Amino acid sequence: MNSDNANSAFRALGAPRFKTVVLDVDSTVTTIEGIDWLAALRDEDVARESELLTAQAMAGEIPIEAAYMRRLDRIKPAASELLMLADAYQRSLVPGIPELIGVLQRARVHVHLLSGGLRAAIVPMALHLGVPADRVHAVSLSRDIDGRFSLLDGDQPLATQRGKPLVVQRLQLRKPIAMIGDGSTDAAVRGVVDAFFAFTAVARRESVVKVADAEAASVDDLYPLLFEVP
């Protein structure tokens, strides 16, 4: 949806159904999985292993913590590569997502980004979308002895399977709250939000769709879920 269509949609929509909308990032706001994008900078074995671990974690076949440090240890991203990922995120936005975020914010809905991805790469994209940095919740890293970012910076709940519901509870967001995402860690938030919508435009996981309140196969499908239809 382009900006003109988004303006028309805003005028045509009724009241927002939620006061806060929480969006996953990888395969929801963007078409890429950030950690897999970094892994692709390494050799084929690292890339293949990262993609497999990501797929298993997002499908709920393994807890994300079983994959997280393994991937980081294999990739060991440099600061320059995190900046490259930030640029890749901005070039890989799901069509219609910037307009949807704009419509939500004009309707005075608080938009938060909640991700098991890397905060250093996500914040520039969020600012580009008009989402303030304090509404970006992701994983912060610290440097190892070689100066690479392969270590978690203290306690990072979003690097764990139950991290997203824990963070949502801690944030005390305005209710009602909707969560939108594609993976098992997003579905885990269902018990602490008012609605969970499985976004399947990039990746469709049956185990996630099964527990969702509704499925959105495109950004346009989200509008009637998030707004009253006059």
C-alpha positions as CSV (number, residue, x, y, z in Angstrom):
1,M,0.0,0.0,0.0
2,N,1.5,3.3,-1.0
3,S,1.3,6.6,1.0
4,D,-1.7,7.9,-0.9
5,N,-3.6,4.6,-0.3
6,A,-2.5,4.7,3.3
7,N,-4.0,8.2,3.7
8,S,-7.2,7.0,2.1
9,A,-7.2,3.9,4.4
10,F,-6.8,6.1,7.5
11,R,-9.7,8.3,6.5
12,A,-11.9,5.2,5.8
13,L,-11.0,3.3,9.0
14,G,-13.0,3.3,12.2
15,A,-11.5,3.4,15.7
16,P,-8.4,1.3,16.4
17,R,-9.2,-1.9,18.3
18,F,-6.0,-1.7,20.3
19,K,-4.0,0.9,22.2
20,T,-0.7,-0.8,21.6
21,V,0.5,-2.9,18.7
22,V,3.6,-4.9,19.1
23,L,5.4,-6.1,15.9
24,D,8.0,-8.8,15.5
25,V,10.8,-7.7,13.2
26,D,12.4,-10.5,11.2
27,S,10.0,-12.0,8.6
28,T,7.3,-9.6,9.8
29,V,8.5,-6.0,9.5
30,T,11.3,-7.1,7.2
31,T,11.6,-10.0,4.7
32,I,14.9,-11.2,6.1
33,E,16.1,-13.1,9.2
34,G,18.9,-10.9,10.5
35,I,21.1,-13.6,12.0
36,D,20.8,-15.7,8.8
37,W,21.8,-12.6,6.8
38,L,24.9,-12.3,8.9
39,A,25.6,-16.0,8.6
40,A,25.5,-15.7,4.8
41,L,28.6,-13.5,5.1
42,R,30.5,-16.6,6.3
43,D,31.0,-19.9,4.5
44,E,28.2,-22.2,3.3
45,D,28.3,-24.5,6.3
46,V,27.8,-21.6,8.7
47,A,24.9,-20.2,6.6
48,R,23.2,-23.6,6.3
49,E,23.5,-24.4,10.0
50,S,22.1,-20.9,11.0
51,E,19.2,-21.3,8.6
52,L,18.4,-24.7,10.0
53,L,18.6,-23.5,13.7
54,T,16.4,-20.5,12.9
55,A,13.8,-22.6,11.2
56,Q,13.7,-25.1,14.1
57,A,13.5,-22.3,16.7
58,M,10.8,-20.3,14.8
59,A,8.7,-23.5,14.4
60,G,9.0,-24.3,18.1
61,E,10.9,-27.5,17.4
62,I,13.8,-26.3,19.7
63,P,13.9,-23.4,22.2
64,I,15.6,-20.4,20.8
65,E,18.2,-20.4,23.6
66,A,19.4,-23.7,22.2
67,A,20.3,-21.9,18.9
68,Y,21.2,-18.4,20.0
69,M,24.7,-18.6,21.3
70,R,25.6,-21.4,18.8
71,R,24.8,-19.0,16.0
72,L,26.6,-16.0,17.6
73,D,29.7,-18.1,18.3
74,R,29.8,-19.3,14.7
75,I,29.2,-15.9,13.2
76,K,31.0,-13.4,15.6
77,P,29.7,-10.3,13.8
78,A,31.9,-7.2,13.6
79,A,30.6,-3.7,14.2
80,S,30.8,-3.0,10.5
81,E,28.7,-6.0,9.7
82,L,26.0,-4.9,12.2
83,L,25.8,-1.6,10.3
84,M,25.6,-3.5,7.0
85,L,22.7,-5.5,8.5
86,A,21.0,-2.3,9.6
87,D,21.1,-1.1,6.0
88,A,19.8,-4.5,4.7
89,Y,16.9,-4.3,7.1
90,Q,15.9,-0.9,5.7
91,R,16.1,-2.2,2.1
92,S,14.1,-5.3,3.0
93,L,11.0,-3.8,4.6
94,V,7.8,-5.7,3.9
95,P,5.7,-3.7,1.4
96,G,3.0,-1.8,3.2
97,I,4.6,-2.0,6.7
98,P,5.8,1.6,6.8
99,E,2.4,2.9,5.8
100,L,0.7,0.6,8.4
101,I,2.9,1.9,11.2
102,G,2.2,5.5,10.1
103,V,-1.6,4.9,10.1
104,L,-1.4,3.3,13.6
105,Q,0.6,6.2,15.0
106,R,-1.7,8.8,13.5
107,A,-4.5,6.9,15.3
108,R,-2.5,7.4,18.5
109,V,-1.7,3.7,18.8
110,H,1.6,3.0,20.4
111,V,3.8,0.9,18.2
112,H,6.6,-1.3,19.7
113,L,9.1,-3.5,17.9
114,L,9.8,-6.7,19.9
115,S,12.6,-9.0,18.5
116,G,15.1,-11.7,19.3
117,G,17.2,-9.9,16.7
118,L,20.1,-7.6,17.3
119,R,19.2,-4.2,18.7
120,A,22.2,-2.4,17.1
121,A,20.9,-3.3,13.6
122,I,17.2,-2.8,14.4
123,V,17.2,0.7,15.9
124,P,18.3,2.5,12.7
125,M,15.5,0.8,10.9
126,A,13.0,1.7,13.6
127,L,14.0,5.3,13.6
128,H,13.5,5.3,9.8
129,L,10.0,4.0,10.4
130,G,9.3,6.7,13.0
131,V,9.4,4.3,15.9
132,P,11.4,5.8,18.8
133,A,14.4,3.8,20.2
134,D,12.8,3.4,23.6
135,R,10.0,1.4,21.9
136,V,12.5,-1.0,20.4
137,H,13.1,-4.2,22.4
138,A,15.8,-6.5,21.1
139,V,19.0,-8.2,22.0
140,S,22.1,-6.2,23.0
141,L,25.5,-7.6,22.5
142,S,29.0,-6.9,23.9
143,R,32.4,-7.4,22.4
144,D,34.5,-10.5,23.1
145,I,38.3,-10.6,23.5
146,D,38.7,-10.3,19.8
147,G,36.5,-7.2,19.5
148,R,33.7,-9.2,17.8
149,F,30.1,-9.0,19.0
150,S,29.6,-12.6,20.1
151,L,28.5,-12.1,23.7
152,L,25.2,-11.2,25.3
153,D,25.3,-7.8,27.1
154,G,24.2,-9.1,30.5
155,D,20.7,-10.5,31.0
156,Q,19.0,-10.6,27.6
157,P,15.6,-12.3,28.0
158,L,14.7,-11.9,24.3
159,A,17.4,-14.5,23.5
160,T,15.2,-17.1,25.3
161,Q,12.0,-18.8,24.4
162,R,9.9,-17.2,27.1
163,G,11.6,-13.8,26.7
164,K,8.9,-12.0,24.7
165,P,6.0,-12.6,27.2
166,L,8.3,-11.6,30.0
167,V,9.3,-8.4,28.3
168,V,5.7,-7.5,27.4
169,Q,4.7,-8.0,31.0
170,R,7.6,-5.8,32.3
171,L,6.7,-3.0,29.9
172,Q,3.2,-2.5,31.3
173,L,1.9,-1.4,27.9
174,R,-1.4,0.4,27.3
175,K,-4.2,-2.1,26.9
176,P,-5.7,-3.7,24.9
177,I,-2.5,-5.0,23.2
178,A,-2.1,-6.9,19.9
179,M,1.0,-8.9,19.0
180,I,1.9,-9.5,15.3
181,G,4.5,-12.1,14.3
182,D,5.5,-15.2,12.5
183,G,7.3,-17.4,15.0
184,S,6.9,-19.5,18.0
185,T,8.4,-16.8,20.3
186,D,5.7,-14.4,19.1
187,A,3.0,-17.0,19.7
188,A,4.3,-17.4,23.2
189,V,3.1,-13.8,23.9
190,R,-0.5,-14.9,23.4
191,G,-1.2,-15.4,27.1
192,V,-0.2,-11.8,28.0
193,V,-1.7,-9.8,25.2
194,D,-5.3,-9.4,24.1
195,A,-4.8,-10.8,20.6
196,F,-2.0,-12.6,18.7
197,F,-2.1,-12.4,14.9
198,A,0.1,-14.7,12.8
199,F,1.6,-12.8,10.0
200,T,2.3,-15.2,7.1
201,A,3.3,-12.9,4.2
202,V,6.9,-13.9,4.5
203,A,6.9,-17.3,6.3
204,R,4.0,-19.5,7.2
205,R,4.4,-21.9,10.1
206,E,1.4,-24.1,10.8
207,S,2.2,-24.5,14.5
208,V,2.0,-20.7,14.9
209,V,-1.1,-20.2,12.8
210,K,-2.9,-22.9,14.9
211,V,-2.6,-20.9,18.1
212,A,-3.3,-17.4,16.6
213,D,-6.5,-15.5,17.0
214,A,-6.3,-14.8,13.3
215,E,-4.0,-15.1,10.3
216,A,-2.9,-12.2,8.1
217,A,-1.4,-13.3,4.8
218,S,-0.6,-9.7,3.8
219,V,-0.3,-6.2,5.4
220,D,-3.8,-5.3,4.0
221,D,-5.2,-8.2,6.0
222,L,-4.0,-6.5,9.2
223,Y,-6.2,-3.4,8.8
224,P,-9.6,-5.0,9.6
225,L,-7.9,-6.9,12.5
226,L,-6.5,-3.7,14.0
227,F,-9.3,-1.2,13.2
228,E,-13.1,-1.2,13.3
229,V,-14.5,-1.4,9.9
230,P,-17.3,1.3,9.4
